[in-house]
Amino acid sequence: MAATSTVRHASAPRRRHAQRQPFDRRELERRGWRTTLDYQENHERDDSGVLGAVTALWRAEGEWTDEDGAVIALVSIASSPAAAWRRLRVAADSTRTRARSEEVARR
């Protein structure tokens, strides 16, 4: 009987039964952002206390430390996880672009 090897590549950890993270979140994490995602429900009731609607909100947060050690924290809220990540990524891109243009102006 032949022996089998269970060598795993360090660069590609194996995940079982896990969903892939949204593209925008993966991009943020690839660039050094630390990210979290929270879910919240707002229960809207009428004057008599009867539940009228449930509003789902997703809160994506990102934190990044720049070269000077300053921490930049951003938050985006949307009705779906994908929309929250997309908004956070747009905000992060504009923040880093603004930081780069300020750095160039200081020189």
N, C-alpha and C positions, 0 to 999 in steps of 0.2 A: 504494500500500500504506500502510495506516495504522500510525502508530507506537503501540506499546503502552507503558503506564506500569508501572513496577515499584515504585510507592510503597507502603511498608509503614508500618503504624501502630506508633509507638513503644510504645504501651501493650499491644500484643498480639503478642509475638514468635512467629514461626511455628516449630513443631516438626514434624519429619517422623519418622515411625516411632518416636515416643517414647510410652511409656505415661504416662497421667495419674498423678500422685502421689496417694496416699490422702488422703481428706478431712482426717483428723486431722493429717497432716503439713502439708498446705497451710494449715490453720488456724493451726498453730504458727508457720509461717514468716510468715504474714500479720500475726501479732502481734509479730514481731520476734525470734523464736527462730531460732538457727542450728542446723540439724539434720544428723545423719548416720545411716546405717544400715549395720551390719556383719552378716555371716553367719558362723556358726561351726558346725562339726560335731564332736560328741563321739563318738568311736569306742569302744564298750564291748566289751571282749574277755573271754573266760573265762580260766581258769587256764592252759589249753594254748595260748592266743594266738589262738584262733579268734574271728573277728568275730561278736559276738552281736547287736549293734544299733547303729544310727547315729541319734543324736539331733540334730536340727537346731535351732539356736537363732538367733534374730534379736535383735540388740542395737541399740535406737534410743537416740540420745543427743541431748540438747538443751541449748543454752547461751543464756542471756539476760542482758543487762546492765541493771540497774535504774537508776532516776534518780540514785542516789547513786554510781554507778560500780561497785557490787558485782556480781560475776559469779555467777550461779546456774547450776549444772550438774546435770542430771538424767539418769538412765539407766533404761531398762526393758528387760527381757529376756522374750521370749515365743517360742512355737513357730511363729508366722507373722508376716510383716511388719505386717499390718493390726492384729493384737493388740498388737504392740510399740508401734506408733504410738498406738493407743487408750489403752494404759496410760500412755504418756509424756504424752499430752494431759491425762489425768485428774490426773496428778501435777503438771503445770505449772499447771493451773487451781487446784488446791488450794494450791500454793505462792504464786501471785499473790494469791489470796484471803486467805491467811494474812498476806502482806506488807502488804496494804491494811488489814487489821484491826489489825495492830501499829502502822501509821502513825496510824490514828485514835486508838488508845490513847495514843500519845505526845503528842498535842495537848492 
